[in-house]
Amino acid sequence: MITDKSNGRLDKIKAFANDNGLIDSFNNTFKSLENYSQKGYDVTLVSDFAPLSLQFGVTDNGKFIINGGFIFHGKHDGFGSGSFPTFSVSLSTDKKAGWSIHT
């Protein structure tokens, strides 16, 4: 099960993806979280400090499995250069805006 505790941020992020032609990136990356849920794990989403991004935690019957970020990369963070405002590094060589999972 995926539990959204992001206070509406997930919906805003998905709307942004739809409005900006990035829904494929959103959906393809979000599938990683859905895969955990389909395997019977609990996935909890909360807001993140980075723009258009979320934090997630995965548990199994209350036992910690993994946590990380559903992070949006683009011009604003050098496409995942590790700089402000995401402070996350993307290993992708594509210079395209979109989401990635960071653990």
A tleap script that builds the chain and sets N, CA, C and O, in Angstrom:
source leaprc.protein.ff14SB
mol = sequence {
  NMET ILE THR ASP LYS SER ASN GLY ARG LEU
  ASP LYS ILE LYS ALA PHE ALA ASN ASP ASN
  GLY LEU ILE ASP SER PHE ASN ASN THR PHE
  LYS SER LEU GLU ASN TYR SER GLN LYS GLY
  TYR ASP VAL THR LEU VAL SER ASP PHE ALA
  PRO LEU SER LEU GLN PHE GLY VAL THR ASP
  ASN GLY LYS PHE ILE ILE ASN GLY GLY PHE
  ILE PHE HIE GLY LYS HIE ASP GLY PHE GLY
  SER GLY SER PHE PRO THR PHE SER VAL SER
  LEU SER THR ASP LYS LYS ALA GLY TRP SER
  ILE HIE CTHR
}
set mol.1.N position { 0.844 -1.175 0.000 }
set mol.1.CA position { 0.000 0.000 0.000 }
set mol.1.C position { 0.897 1.248 0.000 }
set mol.1.O position { 1.929 1.280 0.670 }
set mol.2.N position { 0.494 2.254 -0.748 }
set mol.2.CA position { 1.188 3.541 -0.746 }
set mol.2.C position { 0.330 4.521 0.040 }
set mol.2.O position { -0.838 4.738 -0.279 }
set mol.3.N position { 0.927 5.108 1.072 }
set mol.3.CA position { 0.248 6.090 1.896 }
set mol.3.C position { 0.853 7.461 1.617 }
set mol.3.O position { 2.049 7.679 1.809 }
set mol.4.N position { 0.014 8.370 1.165 }
set mol.4.CA position { 0.461 9.725 0.836 }
set mol.4.C position { 0.237 10.642 2.038 }
set mol.4.O position { -0.897 10.976 2.380 }
set mol.5.N position { 1.337 11.040 2.668 }
set mol.5.CA position { 1.286 11.990 3.785 }
set mol.5.C position { 1.968 13.298 3.405 }
set mol.5.O position { 2.530 13.992 4.253 }
set mol.6.N position { 1.909 13.621 2.119 }
set mol.6.CA position { 2.618 14.804 1.616 }
set mol.6.C position { 1.758 16.061 1.625 }
set mol.6.O position { 2.163 17.092 1.087 }
set mol.7.N position { 0.580 15.987 2.226 }
set mol.7.CA position { -0.316 17.147 2.307 }
set mol.7.C position { -0.623 17.754 0.943 }
set mol.7.O position { -0.615 18.974 0.781 }
set mol.8.N position { -0.892 16.900 -0.029 }
set mol.8.CA position { -1.269 17.368 -1.359 }
set mol.8.C position { -0.117 17.592 -2.316 }
set mol.8.O position { -0.337 17.892 -3.490 }
set mol.9.N position { 1.101 17.452 -1.838 }
set mol.9.CA position { 2.246 17.725 -2.703 }
set mol.9.C position { 2.354 16.716 -3.850 }
set mol.9.O position { 2.728 17.083 -4.964 }
set mol.10.N position { 2.030 15.460 -3.586 }
set mol.10.CA position { 2.079 14.457 -4.648 }
set mol.10.C position { 1.167 14.864 -5.800 }
set mol.10.O position { 1.559 14.772 -6.963 }
set mol.11.N position { -0.033 15.310 -5.487 }
set mol.11.CA position { -0.968 15.742 -6.536 }
set mol.11.C position { -0.423 16.937 -7.305 }
set mol.11.O position { -0.587 17.009 -8.523 }
set mol.12.N position { 0.219 17.871 -6.619 }
set mol.12.CA position { 0.794 19.051 -7.283 }
set mol.12.C position { 1.952 18.655 -8.190 }
set mol.12.O position { 2.114 19.205 -9.279 }
set mol.13.N position { 2.751 17.704 -7.737 }
set mol.13.CA position { 3.878 17.238 -8.547 }
set mol.13.C position { 3.366 16.549 -9.806 }
set mol.13.O position { 3.880 16.776 -10.901 }
set mol.14.N position { 2.356 15.709 -9.640 }
set mol.14.CA position { 1.799 15.013 -10.803 }
set mol.14.C position { 1.158 16.001 -11.771 }
set mol.14.O position { 1.277 15.831 -12.985 }
set mol.15.N position { 0.488 17.022 -11.266 }
set mol.15.CA position { -0.100 18.055 -12.123 }
set mol.15.C position { 1.001 18.801 -12.882 }
set mol.15.O position { 0.853 19.085 -14.070 }
set mol.16.N position { 2.104 19.118 -12.196 }
set mol.16.CA position { 3.246 19.766 -12.853 }
set mol.16.C position { 3.769 18.878 -13.977 }
set mol.16.O position { 4.053 19.360 -15.074 }
set mol.17.N position { 3.895 17.597 -13.707 }
set mol.17.CA position { 4.381 16.656 -14.719 }
set mol.17.C position { 3.456 16.653 -15.938 }
set mol.17.O position { 3.920 16.685 -17.077 }
set mol.18.N position { 2.153 16.614 -15.691 }
set mol.18.CA position { 1.173 16.650 -16.786 }
set mol.18.C position { 1.280 17.939 -17.583 }
set mol.18.O position { 1.285 17.911 -18.814 }
set mol.19.N position { 1.366 19.060 -16.895 }
set mol.19.CA position { 1.373 20.374 -17.535 }
set mol.19.C position { 2.652 20.655 -18.317 }
set mol.19.O position { 2.662 21.506 -19.206 }
set mol.20.N position { 3.735 19.943 -17.988 }
set mol.20.CA position { 5.035 20.249 -18.589 }
set mol.20.C position { 5.598 19.115 -19.435 }
set mol.20.O position { 6.793 19.089 -19.727 }
set mol.21.N position { 4.745 18.185 -19.825 }
set mol.21.CA position { 5.188 17.100 -20.701 }
set mol.21.C position { 6.160 16.140 -20.049 }
set mol.21.O position { 6.987 15.532 -20.729 }
set mol.22.N position { 6.068 16.000 -18.737 }
set mol.22.CA position { 7.001 15.145 -17.999 }
set mol.22.C position { 6.313 13.956 -17.331 }
set mol.22.O position { 6.878 13.323 -16.439 }
set mol.23.N position { 5.088 13.657 -17.771 }
set mol.23.CA position { 4.326 12.602 -17.097 }
set mol.23.C position { 4.968 11.226 -17.282 }
set mol.23.O position { 4.848 10.375 -16.401 }
set mol.24.N position { 5.639 10.992 -18.395 }
set mol.24.CA position { 6.314 9.698 -18.576 }
set mol.24.C position { 7.429 9.521 -17.556 }
set mol.24.O position { 7.576 8.445 -16.975 }
set mol.25.N position { 8.210 10.563 -17.337 }
set mol.25.CA position { 9.268 10.500 -16.330 }
set mol.25.C position { 8.672 10.256 -14.946 }
set mol.25.O position { 9.163 9.424 -14.184 }
set mol.26.N position { 7.610 10.992 -14.633 }
set mol.26.CA position { 6.944 10.814 -13.344 }
set mol.26.C position { 6.475 9.373 -13.186 }
set mol.26.O position { 6.795 8.717 -12.195 }
set mol.27.N position { 5.718 8.882 -14.162 }
set mol.27.CA position { 5.146 7.538 -14.069 }
set mol.27.C position { 6.208 6.450 -14.035 }
set mol.27.O position { 6.111 5.513 -13.243 }
set mol.28.N position { 7.215 6.565 -14.881 }
set mol.28.CA position { 8.265 5.547 -14.922 }
set mol.28.C position { 9.035 5.477 -13.613 }
set mol.28.O position { 9.389 4.390 -13.156 }
set mol.29.N position { 9.293 6.614 -13.014 }
set mol.29.CA position { 10.022 6.633 -11.749 }
set mol.29.C position { 9.125 6.205 -10.594 }
set mol.29.O position { 9.567 5.485 -9.699 }
set mol.30.N position { 7.884 6.638 -10.609 }
set mol.30.CA position { 6.943 6.277 -9.541 }
set mol.30.C position { 6.683 4.773 -9.519 }
set mol.30.O position { 6.344 4.219 -8.473 }
set mol.31.N position { 6.838 4.105 -10.671 }
set mol.31.CA position { 6.661 2.656 -10.734 }
set mol.31.C position { 7.597 1.934 -9.766 }
set mol.31.O position { 7.254 0.870 -9.250 }
set mol.32.N position { 8.769 2.500 -9.517 }
set mol.32.CA position { 9.689 1.886 -8.557 }
set mol.32.C position { 9.050 1.788 -7.179 }
set mol.32.O position { 9.209 0.786 -6.481 }
set mol.33.N position { 8.330 2.829 -6.792 }
set mol.33.CA position { 7.649 2.810 -5.502 }
set mol.33.C position { 6.446 1.880 -5.536 }
set mol.33.O position { 6.167 1.177 -4.565 }
set mol.34.N position { 5.735 1.881 -6.660 }
set mol.34.CA position { 4.586 0.980 -6.801 }
set mol.34.C position { 5.017 -0.478 -6.752 }
set mol.34.O position { 4.277 -1.330 -6.260 }
set mol.35.N position { 6.214 -0.770 -7.262 }
set mol.35.CA position { 6.714 -2.150 -7.218 }
set mol.35.C position { 6.876 -2.639 -5.783 }
set mol.35.O position { 6.560 -3.790 -5.480 }
set mol.36.N position { 7.362 -1.778 -4.903 }
set mol.36.CA position { 7.461 -2.159 -3.485 }
set mol.36.C position { 6.077 -2.473 -2.931 }
set mol.36.O position { 5.889 -3.465 -2.227 }
set mol.37.N position { 5.128 -1.634 -3.251 }
set mol.37.CA position { 3.769 -1.817 -2.770 }
set mol.37.C position { 3.173 -3.126 -3.295 }
set mol.37.O position { 2.518 -3.854 -2.549 }
set mol.38.N position { 3.398 -3.420 -4.559 }
set mol.38.CA position { 2.871 -4.640 -5.158 }
set mol.38.C position { 3.483 -5.900 -4.545 }
set mol.38.O position { 2.886 -6.975 -4.603 }
set mol.39.N position { 4.667 -5.765 -3.962 }
set mol.39.CA position { 5.319 -6.902 -3.298 }
set mol.39.C position { 4.855 -7.057 -1.860 }
set mol.39.O position { 5.323 -7.940 -1.141 }
set mol.40.N position { 3.922 -6.186 -1.436 }
set mol.40.CA position { 3.364 -6.299 -0.095 }
set mol.40.C position { 3.977 -5.373 0.933 }
set mol.40.O position { 3.595 -5.417 2.103 }
set mol.41.N position { 4.915 -4.537 0.532 }
set mol.41.CA position { 5.530 -3.582 1.449 }
set mol.41.C position { 4.649 -2.343 1.581 }
set mol.41.O position { 3.857 -2.035 0.691 }
set mol.42.N position { 4.795 -1.648 2.687 }
set mol.42.CA position { 4.110 -0.375 2.888 }
set mol.42.C position { 5.053 0.747 2.479 }
set mol.42.O position { 6.204 0.789 2.913 }
set mol.43.N position { 4.568 1.645 1.655 }
set mol.43.CA position { 5.343 2.802 1.188 }
set mol.43.C position { 4.652 4.054 1.708 }
set mol.43.O position { 3.454 4.245 1.499 }
set mol.44.N position { 5.410 4.900 2.381 }
set mol.44.CA position { 4.871 6.155 2.903 }
set mol.44.C position { 5.593 7.310 2.233 }
set mol.44.O position { 6.823 7.355 2.200 }
set mol.45.N position { 4.814 8.248 1.699 }
set mol.45.CA position { 5.351 9.434 1.032 }
set mol.45.C position { 5.141 10.656 1.914 }
set mol.45.O position { 4.067 10.840 2.489 }
set mol.46.N position { 6.177 11.495 2.019 }
set mol.46.CA position { 6.084 12.765 2.735 }
set mol.46.C position { 6.781 13.833 1.894 }
set mol.46.O position { 7.540 13.514 0.979 }
set mol.47.N position { 6.521 15.089 2.205 }
set mol.47.CA position { 7.147 16.197 1.479 }
set mol.47.C position { 8.651 16.202 1.692 }
set mol.47.O position { 9.157 15.712 2.701 }
set mol.48.N position { 9.345 16.762 0.730 }
set mol.48.CA position { 10.792 16.931 0.794 }
set mol.48.C position { 11.099 18.412 0.658 }
set mol.48.O position { 10.273 19.171 0.150 }
set mol.49.N position { 12.271 18.831 1.102 }
set mol.49.CA position { 12.646 20.246 0.996 }
set mol.49.C position { 12.948 20.648 -0.441 }
set mol.49.O position { 12.844 21.823 -0.795 }
set mol.50.N position { 13.324 19.675 -1.271 }
set mol.50.CA position { 13.685 19.975 -2.655 }
set mol.50.C position { 12.422 20.205 -3.495 }
set mol.50.O position { 11.400 19.555 -3.272 }
set mol.51.N position { 12.493 21.122 -4.450 }
set mol.51.CA position { 11.329 21.413 -5.294 }
set mol.51.C position { 10.831 20.178 -6.042 }
set mol.51.O position { 11.628 19.413 -6.586 }
set mol.52.N position { 9.513 19.986 -6.067 }
set mol.52.CA position { 8.855 18.930 -6.828 }
set mol.52.C position { 9.349 17.533 -6.452 }
set mol.52.O position { 9.363 16.625 -7.284 }
set mol.53.N position { 9.750 17.372 -5.195 }
set mol.53.CA position { 10.328 16.122 -4.730 }
set mol.53.C position { 9.627 15.628 -3.467 }
set mol.53.O position { 8.980 16.396 -2.754 }
set mol.54.N position { 9.772 14.334 -3.209 }
set mol.54.CA position { 9.187 13.701 -2.034 }
set mol.54.C position { 10.222 12.810 -1.362 }
set mol.54.O position { 11.189 12.378 -1.989 }
set mol.55.N position { 10.009 12.544 -0.093 }
set mol.55.CA position { 10.748 11.516 0.621 }
set mol.55.C position { 9.850 10.297 0.715 }
set mol.55.O position { 8.626 10.425 0.717 }
set mol.56.N position { 10.448 9.116 0.793 }
set mol.56.CA position { 9.659 7.908 0.964 }
set mol.56.C position { 10.336 6.970 1.951 }
set mol.56.O position { 11.553 6.997 2.134 }
set mol.57.N position { 9.520 6.148 2.575 }
set mol.57.CA position { 9.995 5.090 3.447 }
set mol.57.C position { 9.262 3.818 3.088 }
set mol.57.O position { 8.069 3.843 2.786 }
set mol.58.N position { 9.975 2.706 3.121 }
set mol.58.CA position { 9.391 1.396 2.819 }
set mol.58.C position { 9.554 0.527 4.056 }
set mol.58.O position { 10.651 0.389 4.597 }
set mol.59.N position { 8.443 -0.058 4.492 }
set mol.59.CA position { 8.461 -0.940 5.659 }
set mol.59.C position { 7.720 -2.239 5.348 }
set mol.59.O position { 6.896 -2.311 4.436 }
set mol.60.N position { 8.039 -3.248 6.129 }
set mol.60.CA position { 7.373 -4.547 6.043 }
set mol.60.C position { 6.906 -4.912 7.446 }
set mol.60.O position { 7.708 -5.268 8.310 }
set mol.61.N position { 5.600 -4.819 7.658 }
set mol.61.CA position { 5.027 -5.060 8.994 }
set mol.61.C position { 5.721 -4.222 10.061 }
set mol.61.O position { 6.018 -4.709 11.151 }
set mol.62.N position { 5.976 -2.956 9.735 }
set mol.62.CA position { 6.595 -2.032 10.673 }
set mol.62.C position { 8.117 -2.084 10.710 }
set mol.62.O position { 8.742 -1.254 11.370 }
set mol.63.N position { 8.721 -3.037 10.018 }
set mol.63.CA position { 10.179 -3.162 9.985 }
set mol.63.C position { 10.740 -2.351 8.814 }
set mol.63.O position { 10.289 -2.488 7.676 }
set mol.64.N position { 11.729 -1.508 9.112 }
set mol.64.CA position { 12.363 -0.665 8.105 }
set mol.64.C position { 13.007 -1.515 7.016 }
set mol.64.O position { 13.722 -2.474 7.305 }
set mol.65.N position { 12.746 -1.151 5.758 }
set mol.65.CA position { 13.363 -1.816 4.613 }
set mol.65.C position { 14.326 -0.858 3.913 }
set mol.65.O position { 15.505 -1.168 3.739 }
set mol.66.N position { 13.812 0.309 3.511 }
set mol.66.CA position { 14.624 1.287 2.776 }
set mol.66.C position { 13.910 2.638 2.820 }
set mol.66.O position { 12.690 2.706 2.974 }
set mol.67.N position { 14.680 3.693 2.685 }
set mol.67.CA position { 14.078 5.019 2.519 }
set mol.67.C position { 14.895 5.815 1.514 }
set mol.67.O position { 16.012 5.440 1.158 }
set mol.68.N position { 14.322 6.912 1.069 }
set mol.68.CA position { 15.040 7.716 0.097 }
set mol.68.C position { 14.203 8.865 -0.409 }
set mol.68.O position { 13.276 9.331 0.254 }
set mol.69.N position { 14.552 9.310 -1.601 }
set mol.69.CA position { 13.870 10.449 -2.192 }
set mol.69.C position { 13.408 10.166 -3.608 }
set mol.69.O position { 14.066 9.465 -4.376 }
set mol.70.N position { 12.267 10.728 -3.924 }
set mol.70.CA position { 11.711 10.774 -5.278 }
set mol.70.C position { 12.025 12.198 -5.734 }
set mol.70.O position { 11.242 13.120 -5.503 }
set mol.71.N position { 13.175 12.368 -6.382 }
set mol.71.CA position { 13.785 13.685 -6.570 }
set mol.71.C position { 13.638 14.166 -8.010 }
set mol.71.O position { 13.881 13.426 -8.963 }
set mol.72.N position { 13.229 15.437 -8.139 }
set mol.72.CA position { 13.123 16.080 -9.446 }
set mol.72.C position { 14.425 16.776 -9.772 }
set mol.72.O position { 14.910 17.601 -8.999 }
set mol.73.N position { 14.999 16.435 -10.940 }
set mol.73.CA position { 16.217 17.077 -11.430 }
set mol.73.C position { 15.896 17.873 -12.693 }
set mol.73.O position { 15.035 17.495 -13.487 }
set mol.74.N position { 16.603 18.974 -12.852 }
set mol.74.CA position { 16.452 19.830 -14.025 }
set mol.74.C position { 17.495 20.927 -13.989 }
set mol.74.O position { 18.502 20.809 -13.290 }
set mol.75.N position { 17.265 21.984 -14.731 }
set mol.75.CA position { 18.205 23.114 -14.765 }
set mol.75.C position { 18.451 23.680 -13.372 }
set mol.75.O position { 19.556 24.116 -13.050 }
set mol.76.N position { 17.399 23.666 -12.548 }
set mol.76.CA position { 17.488 24.283 -11.219 }
set mol.76.C position { 18.558 23.639 -10.334 }
set mol.76.O position { 19.042 24.285 -9.404 }
set mol.77.N position { 18.943 22.381 -10.596 }
set mol.77.CA position { 19.968 21.726 -9.763 }
set mol.77.C position { 21.098 21.152 -10.619 }
set mol.77.O position { 21.777 20.207 -10.216 }
set mol.78.N position { 21.290 21.734 -11.802 }
set mol.78.CA position { 22.353 21.260 -12.692 }
set mol.78.C position { 22.114 19.830 -13.151 }
set mol.78.O position { 23.065 19.084 -13.389 }
set mol.79.N position { 20.845 19.443 -13.275 }
set mol.79.CA position { 20.458 18.104 -13.711 }
set mol.79.C position { 21.063 17.020 -12.812 }
set mol.79.O position { 21.520 15.979 -13.282 }
set mol.80.N position { 21.051 17.298 -11.516 }
set mol.80.CA position { 21.530 16.307 -10.563 }
set mol.80.C position { 23.023 16.382 -10.302 }
set mol.80.O position { 23.684 15.359 -10.125 }
set mol.81.N position { 23.551 17.602 -10.278 }
set mol.81.CA position { 24.992 17.786 -10.075 }
set mol.81.C position { 25.408 17.695 -8.602 }
set mol.81.O position { 26.597 17.728 -8.287 }
set mol.82.N position { 24.431 17.580 -7.711 }
set mol.82.CA position { 24.728 17.550 -6.282 }
set mol.82.C position { 24.615 18.916 -5.638 }
set mol.82.O position { 24.860 19.068 -4.441 }
set mol.83.N position { 24.246 19.903 -6.423 }
set mol.83.CA position { 24.177 21.272 -5.927 }
set mol.83.C position { 22.796 21.599 -5.355 }
set mol.83.O position { 21.868 20.793 -5.417 }
set mol.84.N position { 22.694 22.793 -4.805 }
set mol.84.CA position { 21.437 23.329 -4.308 }
set mol.84.C position { 20.443 23.360 -5.458 }
set mol.84.O position { 20.878 23.616 -6.581 }
set mol.85.N position { 19.197 23.132 -5.287 }
set mol.85.CA position { 18.493 22.926 -4.034 }
set mol.85.C position { 18.230 21.462 -3.678 }
set mol.85.O position { 17.649 21.187 -2.629 }
set mol.86.N position { 18.649 20.506 -4.537 }
set mol.86.CA position { 18.353 19.106 -4.212 }
set mol.86.C position { 19.466 18.436 -3.422 }
set mol.86.O position { 19.210 17.534 -2.624 }
set mol.87.N position { 20.706 18.876 -3.642 }
set mol.87.CA position { 21.879 18.260 -3.022 }
set mol.87.C position { 21.942 16.766 -3.339 }
set mol.87.O position { 22.447 15.982 -2.536 }
set mol.88.N position { 21.432 16.373 -4.504 }
set mol.88.CA position { 21.403 14.981 -4.936 }
set mol.88.C position { 22.137 14.846 -6.253 }
set mol.88.O position { 22.055 15.716 -7.120 }
set mol.89.N position { 22.854 13.748 -6.392 }
set mol.89.CA position { 23.621 13.495 -7.600 }
set mol.89.C position { 22.895 12.456 -8.445 }
set mol.89.O position { 22.517 11.392 -7.955 }
set mol.90.N position { 22.709 12.776 -9.708 }
set mol.90.CA position { 22.121 11.836 -10.655 }
set mol.90.C position { 23.242 11.204 -11.471 }
set mol.90.O position { 24.163 11.891 -11.912 }
set mol.91.N position { 23.158 9.907 -11.666 }
set mol.91.CA position { 24.159 9.213 -12.476 }
set mol.91.C position { 23.820 9.237 -13.956 }
set mol.91.O position { 24.606 8.782 -14.787 }
set mol.92.N position { 22.648 9.769 -14.286 }
set mol.92.CA position { 22.229 9.853 -15.676 }
set mol.92.C position { 23.074 10.876 -16.426 }
set mol.92.O position { 23.396 11.941 -15.901 }
set mol.93.N position { 23.421 10.538 -17.645 }
set mol.93.CA position { 24.167 11.486 -18.482 }
set mol.93.C position { 23.226 12.362 -19.302 }
set mol.93.O position { 23.664 13.311 -19.954 }
set mol.94.N position { 21.927 12.043 -19.269 }
set mol.94.CA position { 20.930 12.853 -19.969 }
set mol.94.C position { 20.770 14.192 -19.265 }
set mol.94.O position { 20.712 14.251 -18.037 }
set mol.95.N position { 20.702 15.217 -20.008 }
set mol.95.CA position { 20.439 16.548 -19.452 }
set mol.95.C position { 18.986 16.887 -19.696 }
set mol.95.O position { 18.659 17.875 -20.353 }
set mol.96.N position { 18.100 16.030 -19.143 }
set mol.96.CA position { 16.665 16.207 -19.285 }
set mol.96.C position { 16.049 16.327 -17.905 }
set mol.96.O position { 16.477 15.667 -16.958 }
set mol.97.N position { 15.054 17.167 -17.806 }
set mol.97.CA position { 14.324 17.308 -16.547 }
set mol.97.C position { 13.505 16.043 -16.290 }
set mol.97.O position { 12.936 15.455 -17.210 }
set mol.98.N position { 13.457 15.641 -15.020 }
set mol.98.CA position { 12.653 14.482 -14.656 }
set mol.98.C position { 12.992 13.989 -13.268 }
set mol.98.O position { 13.807 14.583 -12.562 }
set mol.99.N position { 12.362 12.907 -12.889 }
set mol.99.CA position { 12.499 12.366 -11.534 }
set mol.99.C position { 13.411 11.159 -11.525 }
set mol.99.O position { 13.568 10.458 -12.525 }
set mol.100.N position { 14.011 10.936 -10.360 }
set mol.100.CA position { 14.781 9.712 -10.121 }
set mol.100.C position { 14.644 9.341 -8.654 }
set mol.100.O position { 14.308 10.169 -7.807 }
set mol.101.N position { 14.913 8.075 -8.383 }
set mol.101.CA position { 14.878 7.562 -7.008 }
set mol.101.C position { 16.288 7.624 -6.450 }
set mol.101.O position { 17.249 7.200 -7.092 }
set mol.102.N position { 16.391 8.163 -5.240 }
set mol.102.CA position { 17.672 8.212 -4.524 }
set mol.102.C position { 17.508 7.510 -3.184 }
set mol.102.O position { 16.557 7.777 -2.450 }
set mol.103.N position { 18.433 6.612 -2.867 }
set mol.103.CA position { 18.380 5.921 -1.581 }
set mol.103.C position { 19.676 6.096 -0.834 }
set mol.103.O position { 19.823 5.584 0.275 }
savepdb mol mol.pdb
quit
